[in-house]
Amino acid sequence: MPSSTIRVLVVDDYEPFRRFVCSTLGKRTGLQIVAKASDGREAVRKAAELKPDLILLDIGLPTLNGIETAREIRKLAPESKIIFLTQEFSAVVVQAALSLGARGYVLKTKAGSELLPAVDAVLEGKQFFSRGL
């Protein structure tokens, strides 16, 4: 893993889940939450402004869904790595996420055990997918 601090944007409309993600990431040194967003437009704005290294992105977001949000972020912060963290497991949605260059796809039901391994894999240049996808 890189020795410098990895700057993270956490995007989820459900505040308790955002808190869970932030506290889980807080267990890992070298990760810094630089911003949180609760909807797609806010996520795009913060990604463009902060250019985070890593974005954890839900798909079921208000104002702009996660797929559209990722499409916009790709244009404004192309270096940011995206991990989708979502309840969506349909093949069509997973394929759409991958076509946008997502490096990881973690189901919320597995986030407790798979979030940190997903972050590690993506930061090492690999891809990560929840088991069962």
N, C-alpha and C positions, 0 to 999 in steps of 0.2 A: 504493500500500500504506500502511496505517496506520503512523504514526511510532512508536507505542509497541510494546513487546515483545509478541510473540505467544506465548502459553503453550501448549505442545503436550504431549499425552499420546500415547505410542506403545504400541500393543497388538498383540503378536504372540507366539505360543507358541514360536517358533523363535528362540533367542537370537542366532545369527549374523545372521539377517535383521534383528532389532531393532537390532543394532549397525550394520549397513549403513544402515538408515533414519536412525538418529541421526547417523551421520557425514555422510550426504548432507545432512540438514537443517542440520548444523553449518556447512556452506559458505555458508549464507545468514544475513546479519546480521539481527537483529530477531526471530529464532526462538529460543525457549528451551525445551528439553525439561524439563518440570517433573516428569514421572513416566513410568515404563514399567510395563507390566503383561503377564503371560504367560498369563492366562486371563480369561474373561468376568466372573466375580464380582469379581476384583481390579480389573478395568477399571471396573466400575460403582461400586465403593467409591471409587476414586481420582477418578473423574469427579465424583461427588457431593461429595467433600471439596474438590477443587481447582478445580472449575468451569473447566477449561481452555478457551481460545479455539478450539482445533483438536484433533480426535482422529483419529489414523490407526489404523484398526481392521481387523484381519484377520477373516475369516468363520469359518475352520476353527479354532475355539478350544475348549479343554477347559472343563468345568464349565457353560458357557453359550456357545452359538455366537454369532457376531458379529451376526447379525440380532436375536436375543433381547437381546444386550448393548446394541445400539443402541436397542432399544425401551425398555429400562430407563433408559438414559442420557437419552433424550428427556424422561422424566418428571422426572429429578433435576437435569439440567443442560441445560435447553432451549436456552440460548444457544450452547452448544458446536456448532461446525460439524464434521461428520463426513465424512471421506474414507475409503472402504473401500479397502484395499490387500490384494489377495487373489489366489488362483489360480482362484477360482470365476468362470466366465464363462457359466453357463447363464442364459438369458433370465429364467427364473423367479426365480433368486436376485438378478439385477441389478434386476428389477422390485420385489422385496421390499425391497431396499436403498433404492431411490428412494422407495418408498411411506413409508419411515420418515424421509424428509427428508434423505437423504445428499446432500451437495453435490458429491461426486466419487466416481469409481470407477476405480481404477488396478489393472491386472493386474500381479502381481509380476514377470512376465517383462519388463515394460516399465518397471519402477520406475526403473531407471538413467537413462532418458531422460525419463520423464514425471512423476516424483514432484514435482520442484520446479515445473514448469509447472502441475501440478494444484494445488499449495499456493497459488501466486500467483493462479491463476484464482479459487479458492474465497475467498481473502482479499479479492479485488476484487468479491466478490458474484456471481461467475459460477459455472457448473457445469463440471465437467471429466469426460470419459470417455475411457478408453484407446481408441486407434484399434482398429477391428475389432469393437467391441461393438455 
